[in-house]
Amino acid sequence: MKNIRYFFLLFIMFALSLNACGLPKVTPASTARTETPSPPPQKKLTPSPSGIRTLKVLTHDSFDISDALVQQFEKDNNAKLMFIKGGDAGTALNKVILSKESPPADVFYGVDNTFLGRALQEGVFEAYDSPALEKVPDTFKLDPKYRAIPIDYGDVCLNYDLEYFTKNNLLPPQSLDDLAKPQYKGLLVVQNPATSSPGLAFLLTTIGHYGEKDYLSYWKRLVENDVKVVNDWESSYYTEFSHYGGTRPMVVSYNSSPSVEMISSDKTVDKPVTAALTTDDTCYRQIEFVGILKGTPNADLAQRFIDFMLSTAFQEEIPGKMYMFPVNPEAKLNEAFQKFLVIPAKPANVPPQDITTKREAWLKAWTETVLR
């Protein structure tokens, strides 16, 4: 017992001596400064003093929306919309895929059914089953997992300048075969299918019509007939097409283009000045989609934007702004579309699974035949 008291007294004296030598004092928890490392920087929402968030929307170059609708969305959602033009649909998709580890935007609009398989294989989209999809016909819902949401559709068809053919006393083409005839030499401009969604749609038209064995032979005939190939729809239509001052009176565009020309004309026009070739197997049905890019910190705002794109207000602007048609059947069409639009009775058909599995081989063969 004495030994225990003896060692206890020694311990107390030792402790007091340490304190006298200046052991650091314990700082109360409320004022302590920790030395734990800071967490890695997180991808932050775009802030502003008023709490407004910026939603970045990557689109193809043909995307268009009125300022009034933009402002309405921004007001309703305390947000700022930033649209980033990414080139034609194929080019924009390439950018998304190459930067999918660090997405350039929150939302990507413009990938169509000709590129959809590639987008889904690369896993660039987050799923979102929008309640607004209840109104959309099932024929447009090509992704059962709702990673890609249908927004609009249209038929890619050959367009021609009526004034040119009238002045030159030339009958407009009536079939794909006509485009390779001598009287149409040097008159056609198309888009590169590797970089352009309408260009790819036209390539698929030729595959659907001539088959895999003969479509390249047809393209050789077009090359011999001086077809011009450009990278995107914008330059083909607004630079090369004769209606806008170019030298080519035939261009791959949409069946909606003639009606849009009437609506957007500065002059009073009572009938179309361009026309679309819509005979059997000369057009291809195109559906465009929007998706939320994986990794966005603004997923909730992105979902609201998709709901907004499916609203009647947005859907009714699509034909006059982007040459396409609404997937929401409640959206009303402009009178010019109701009166002059021609819907192809029999578009060319290529099974979606064939596009997914064979697209790259078809593009490679086309490139070697047409561009080299």
C-alpha positions as CSV (number, residue, x, y, z in Angstrom):
1,M,0.0,0.0,0.0
2,K,2.9,2.3,0.9
3,N,4.5,1.5,-2.5
4,I,1.3,2.5,-4.3
5,R,1.2,5.9,-2.5
6,Y,4.9,6.5,-3.2
7,F,4.5,5.9,-7.0
8,F,1.4,8.0,-7.1
9,L,3.2,11.0,-5.5
10,L,6.1,10.6,-8.1
11,F,3.5,10.7,-11.0
12,I,1.9,13.9,-9.7
13,M,5.3,15.6,-9.3
14,F,6.4,14.5,-12.8
15,A,3.2,15.9,-14.4
16,L,3.6,19.2,-12.6
17,S,7.1,19.6,-13.8
18,L,6.0,19.0,-17.5
19,N,3.4,21.8,-17.2
20,A,6.0,24.1,-15.8
21,C,8.2,23.4,-18.8
22,G,5.6,24.8,-21.1
23,L,3.3,22.1,-22.5
24,P,0.9,23.6,-25.0
25,K,-2.5,24.4,-23.7
26,V,-5.6,22.8,-25.1
27,T,-7.7,25.2,-27.2
28,P,-11.4,25.1,-26.6
29,A,-13.3,23.3,-29.5
30,S,-15.1,26.5,-30.4
31,T,-11.9,28.3,-31.4
32,A,-9.7,25.4,-32.5
33,R,-8.0,25.5,-35.9
34,T,-7.8,22.1,-37.5
35,E,-5.0,21.1,-39.8
36,T,-7.0,18.6,-41.8
37,P,-6.6,19.0,-45.6
38,S,-9.3,20.9,-47.5
39,P,-11.5,18.6,-49.7
40,P,-10.8,18.6,-53.4
41,P,-12.6,21.5,-55.2
42,Q,-16.1,20.6,-56.3
43,K,-17.7,21.6,-59.6
44,K,-19.8,24.5,-58.4
45,L,-23.0,25.9,-59.6
46,T,-22.5,29.2,-61.5
47,P,-23.3,31.8,-58.8
48,S,-24.5,35.3,-58.7
49,P,-25.4,37.7,-55.9
50,S,-29.1,37.0,-56.5
51,G,-28.6,33.2,-56.6
52,I,-29.2,32.9,-60.3
53,R,-27.8,29.7,-61.8
54,T,-26.4,29.4,-65.4
55,L,-27.5,26.4,-67.5
56,K,-25.2,25.7,-70.4
57,V,-26.9,24.2,-73.4
58,L,-24.7,22.7,-76.2
59,T,-26.6,22.7,-79.5
60,H,-26.0,22.2,-83.2
61,D,-25.6,25.4,-85.3
62,S,-29.2,25.3,-86.5
63,F,-30.7,25.7,-83.0
64,D,-32.9,28.8,-82.6
65,I,-35.3,30.1,-80.0
66,S,-37.0,33.4,-79.5
67,D,-35.7,35.9,-76.9
68,A,-39.1,36.0,-75.4
69,L,-39.1,32.3,-74.6
70,V,-35.6,32.4,-73.3
71,Q,-36.5,35.2,-70.9
72,Q,-39.6,33.4,-69.8
73,F,-37.7,30.3,-68.8
74,E,-35.1,32.4,-67.0
75,K,-37.7,34.3,-65.1
76,D,-39.7,31.2,-64.1
77,N,-36.6,29.3,-63.0
78,N,-34.3,32.0,-61.6
79,A,-31.8,31.0,-64.2
80,K,-29.6,32.2,-67.0
81,L,-29.4,30.2,-70.2
82,M,-26.1,30.0,-72.1
83,F,-26.3,28.4,-75.5
84,I,-23.1,27.0,-77.0
85,K,-23.1,26.3,-80.7
86,G,-21.1,23.1,-81.4
87,G,-21.2,22.9,-85.2
88,D,-23.5,20.4,-87.0
89,A,-25.0,17.6,-85.0
90,G,-22.2,15.1,-85.8
91,T,-19.5,17.6,-84.9
92,A,-21.3,18.6,-81.7
93,L,-21.6,15.0,-80.6
94,N,-17.9,14.4,-81.2
95,K,-17.1,17.3,-78.9
96,V,-19.4,15.8,-76.2
97,I,-17.8,12.3,-76.5
98,L,-14.2,13.7,-76.5
99,S,-14.9,15.7,-73.4
100,K,-17.3,13.4,-71.5
101,E,-15.0,13.3,-68.5
102,S,-15.4,17.0,-68.2
103,P,-18.6,17.9,-70.0
104,P,-18.7,21.3,-71.8
105,A,-22.3,21.9,-70.9
106,D,-25.2,20.7,-68.8
107,V,-27.5,19.8,-71.6
108,F,-26.9,18.6,-75.2
109,Y,-29.6,19.1,-77.8
110,G,-29.5,18.1,-81.5
111,V,-28.3,14.4,-81.6
112,D,-30.7,12.6,-84.0
113,N,-31.6,9.0,-84.7
114,T,-28.7,8.7,-87.2
115,F,-26.2,9.4,-84.4
116,L,-28.3,8.3,-81.4
117,G,-26.8,4.8,-81.1
118,R,-23.3,6.2,-80.8
119,A,-24.3,8.7,-78.1
120,L,-25.9,5.9,-76.0
121,Q,-23.0,3.6,-76.5
122,E,-20.6,6.3,-75.2
123,G,-22.8,6.8,-72.1
124,V,-22.9,10.6,-72.3
125,F,-26.4,11.1,-71.0
126,E,-28.2,10.8,-67.6
127,A,-31.7,9.3,-67.6
128,Y,-34.7,11.5,-67.2
129,D,-38.3,10.3,-67.6
130,S,-40.0,13.7,-68.1
131,P,-43.7,13.8,-67.2
132,A,-44.2,15.8,-70.4
133,L,-43.4,12.6,-72.4
134,E,-46.8,11.3,-71.7
135,K,-48.1,13.4,-74.6
136,V,-45.5,12.3,-77.0
137,P,-46.3,9.4,-79.4
138,D,-44.3,6.2,-78.7
139,T,-42.9,6.2,-82.3
140,F,-40.6,9.0,-81.3
141,K,-39.3,7.4,-78.1
142,L,-36.3,5.4,-79.4
143,D,-34.5,5.1,-76.0
144,P,-36.5,3.1,-73.5
145,K,-34.2,4.2,-70.7
146,Y,-35.1,7.9,-71.4
147,R,-31.5,9.1,-71.7
148,A,-32.3,10.8,-75.0
149,I,-35.6,12.7,-75.0
150,P,-37.3,13.3,-78.4
151,I,-38.0,17.0,-79.2
152,D,-38.7,17.3,-82.9
153,Y,-38.7,15.5,-86.2
154,G,-38.6,16.2,-89.9
155,D,-37.9,14.6,-93.2
156,V,-34.5,15.2,-94.9
157,C,-35.3,15.7,-98.6
158,L,-33.7,17.3,-101.6
159,N,-34.7,21.0,-102.0
160,Y,-34.5,22.9,-105.2
161,D,-34.7,26.6,-106.3
162,L,-37.9,27.0,-108.4
163,E,-36.7,30.2,-110.0
164,Y,-33.5,28.7,-111.3
165,F,-35.4,25.8,-113.0
166,T,-38.0,28.1,-114.5
167,K,-35.4,30.5,-115.9
168,N,-33.4,27.7,-117.4
169,N,-36.4,25.8,-118.7
170,L,-35.3,22.7,-116.8
171,L,-37.6,20.2,-115.3
172,P,-36.8,19.6,-111.6
173,P,-35.5,16.2,-110.6
174,Q,-38.2,13.5,-109.8
175,S,-36.0,10.8,-108.4
176,L,-32.5,10.0,-106.9
177,D,-31.5,8.7,-110.3
178,D,-32.2,12.0,-111.9
179,L,-29.5,13.7,-109.8
180,A,-26.8,11.7,-111.7
181,K,-28.1,12.7,-115.2
182,P,-26.1,15.1,-117.4
183,Q,-28.6,18.0,-117.3
184,Y,-28.1,18.3,-113.5
185,K,-24.3,18.2,-113.6
186,G,-22.8,20.7,-111.1
187,L,-26.1,21.6,-109.6
188,L,-26.2,19.6,-106.4
189,V,-24.6,20.3,-103.0
190,V,-24.8,17.8,-100.1
191,Q,-23.3,17.7,-96.6
192,N,-20.6,15.4,-95.4
193,P,-22.3,12.5,-93.6
194,A,-19.4,12.2,-91.2
195,T,-20.0,15.7,-89.8
196,S,-23.6,16.5,-90.6
197,S,-26.9,14.9,-89.5
198,P,-28.8,15.8,-92.7
199,G,-25.7,14.6,-94.7
200,L,-25.9,11.3,-92.9
201,A,-29.7,11.1,-93.4
202,F,-29.1,11.6,-97.2
203,L,-26.5,8.9,-97.2
204,L,-28.9,6.6,-95.4
205,T,-31.6,7.5,-98.0
206,T,-29.3,6.2,-100.8
207,I,-28.5,3.1,-98.8
208,G,-32.2,2.5,-98.1
209,H,-33.1,3.0,-101.8
210,Y,-30.1,1.2,-103.5
211,G,-29.1,-1.2,-100.8
212,E,-25.6,-1.9,-99.4
213,K,-24.3,-3.4,-102.6
214,D,-25.2,-0.6,-104.9
215,Y,-25.2,2.7,-103.0
216,L,-21.5,3.4,-103.6
217,S,-22.0,2.9,-107.3
218,Y,-24.7,5.6,-107.1
219,W,-22.3,7.9,-105.3
220,K,-19.6,7.4,-107.9
221,R,-22.2,8.6,-110.5
222,L,-22.8,11.7,-108.4
223,V,-19.1,12.4,-108.1
224,E,-18.8,12.1,-111.9
225,N,-21.7,14.6,-112.1
226,D,-19.8,17.1,-110.1
227,V,-21.6,16.9,-106.7
228,K,-20.2,19.3,-104.2
229,V,-19.7,18.2,-100.6
230,V,-19.5,20.7,-97.6
231,N,-19.2,20.0,-93.9
232,D,-22.5,21.3,-92.6
233,W,-26.1,22.3,-93.5
234,E,-25.6,26.0,-92.7
235,S,-22.9,26.5,-95.4
236,S,-24.7,24.3,-97.9
237,Y,-28.0,26.1,-97.6
238,Y,-27.0,29.7,-97.0
239,T,-23.8,29.8,-99.0
240,E,-23.9,27.3,-101.8
241,F,-27.7,27.2,-102.5
242,S,-28.6,29.4,-105.4
243,H,-31.6,30.8,-103.6
244,Y,-29.2,32.6,-101.3
245,G,-26.7,33.6,-104.0
246,G,-24.8,30.4,-104.5
247,T,-24.3,28.4,-107.6
248,R,-26.1,25.2,-106.7
249,P,-29.9,25.1,-107.2
250,M,-30.3,21.7,-105.5
251,V,-29.4,21.1,-101.8
252,V,-30.1,18.5,-99.2
253,S,-32.4,20.1,-96.7
254,Y,-35.9,19.4,-95.2
255,N,-39.4,19.0,-96.4
256,S,-40.3,22.0,-94.2
257,S,-37.8,24.4,-95.8
258,P,-40.2,25.7,-98.6
259,S,-42.8,26.7,-96.0
260,V,-40.2,28.2,-93.7
261,E,-39.0,30.3,-96.7
262,M,-42.5,31.7,-97.0
263,I,-42.8,32.5,-93.3
264,S,-39.4,34.1,-93.0
265,S,-39.5,36.1,-96.3
266,D,-39.2,39.9,-96.1
267,K,-41.5,40.1,-99.1
268,T,-45.2,39.2,-99.4
269,V,-45.1,35.7,-100.8
270,D,-48.3,33.7,-101.6
271,K,-46.6,30.5,-102.6
272,P,-43.2,28.8,-102.0
273,V,-40.2,29.8,-103.9
274,T,-38.4,26.5,-103.3
275,A,-39.7,23.0,-103.3
276,A,-38.9,19.6,-101.8
277,L,-38.6,16.3,-103.6
278,T,-40.8,13.9,-101.7
279,T,-41.4,11.0,-104.0
280,D,-40.9,7.5,-102.7
281,D,-37.5,6.7,-101.2
282,T,-36.1,10.2,-101.7
283,C,-36.4,11.4,-98.0
284,Y,-35.3,10.2,-94.6
285,R,-37.2,10.6,-91.4
286,Q,-35.1,12.4,-88.7
287,I,-35.8,12.6,-85.0
288,E,-33.8,15.0,-82.8
289,F,-33.2,14.5,-79.1
290,V,-32.0,16.3,-76.0
291,G,-30.2,14.8,-73.0
292,I,-28.7,15.8,-69.7
293,L,-24.9,15.4,-69.8
294,K,-23.5,13.2,-67.1
295,G,-21.6,15.1,-64.4
296,T,-23.7,18.2,-64.5
297,P,-24.2,19.9,-61.1
298,N,-27.4,21.4,-62.5
299,A,-29.4,18.2,-63.1
300,D,-32.6,19.6,-61.6
301,L,-32.5,22.8,-63.7
302,A,-31.6,20.7,-66.8
303,Q,-34.7,18.6,-66.1
304,R,-36.9,21.7,-66.0
305,F,-35.3,22.9,-69.3
306,I,-36.3,19.6,-71.0
307,D,-39.8,19.9,-69.7
308,F,-39.8,23.4,-71.1
309,M,-38.6,22.1,-74.5
310,L,-41.6,19.8,-74.6
311,S,-44.1,22.5,-73.7
312,T,-46.5,23.8,-76.4
313,A,-44.9,27.2,-76.3
314,F,-41.5,25.9,-77.3
315,Q,-42.8,23.2,-79.6
316,E,-44.8,25.7,-81.6
317,E,-41.7,27.7,-82.4
318,I,-39.7,24.7,-83.8
319,P,-41.0,24.7,-87.4
320,G,-40.4,28.4,-88.0
321,K,-37.1,28.4,-86.2
322,M,-35.5,25.1,-86.9
323,Y,-37.3,23.6,-90.0
324,M,-38.5,20.7,-87.9
325,F,-41.8,19.6,-86.4
326,P,-43.1,19.2,-82.8
327,V,-43.4,15.8,-81.2
328,N,-46.0,17.3,-78.9
329,P,-49.3,16.8,-80.8
330,E,-50.9,19.7,-78.9
331,A,-48.6,22.2,-80.6
332,K,-50.3,24.0,-83.5
333,L,-48.6,24.5,-86.9
334,N,-48.4,27.8,-88.8
335,E,-50.9,28.2,-91.6
336,A,-48.1,28.0,-94.2
337,F,-47.2,24.5,-93.0
338,Q,-50.8,23.5,-92.9
339,K,-51.3,24.6,-96.5
340,F,-48.0,23.9,-98.3
341,L,-46.2,21.2,-96.4
342,V,-45.8,17.9,-98.2
343,I,-45.2,14.9,-96.0
344,P,-43.4,12.0,-97.8
345,A,-45.7,9.0,-98.1
346,K,-42.8,6.5,-98.2
347,P,-39.4,7.7,-96.8
348,A,-36.4,5.5,-97.3
349,N,-35.9,3.0,-94.5
350,V,-32.8,1.7,-92.8
351,P,-33.2,-0.4,-89.6
352,P,-31.9,1.5,-86.5
353,Q,-29.8,-1.5,-85.5
354,D,-28.1,-1.5,-88.8
355,I,-27.2,2.2,-88.4
356,T,-25.7,1.5,-85.0
357,T,-23.6,-1.5,-86.1
358,K,-22.7,-0.4,-89.7
359,R,-22.6,3.4,-89.6
360,E,-18.8,3.6,-89.3
361,A,-18.1,1.1,-92.1
362,W,-20.6,3.0,-94.3
363,L,-18.9,6.3,-93.6
364,K,-15.5,5.0,-94.2
365,A,-16.5,3.5,-97.5
366,W,-18.3,6.7,-98.5
367,T,-15.3,8.8,-97.6
368,E,-12.9,6.6,-99.7
369,T,-15.3,6.7,-102.6
370,V,-16.4,10.4,-102.6
371,L,-13.6,12.4,-101.0
372,R,-10.5,10.5,-102.1
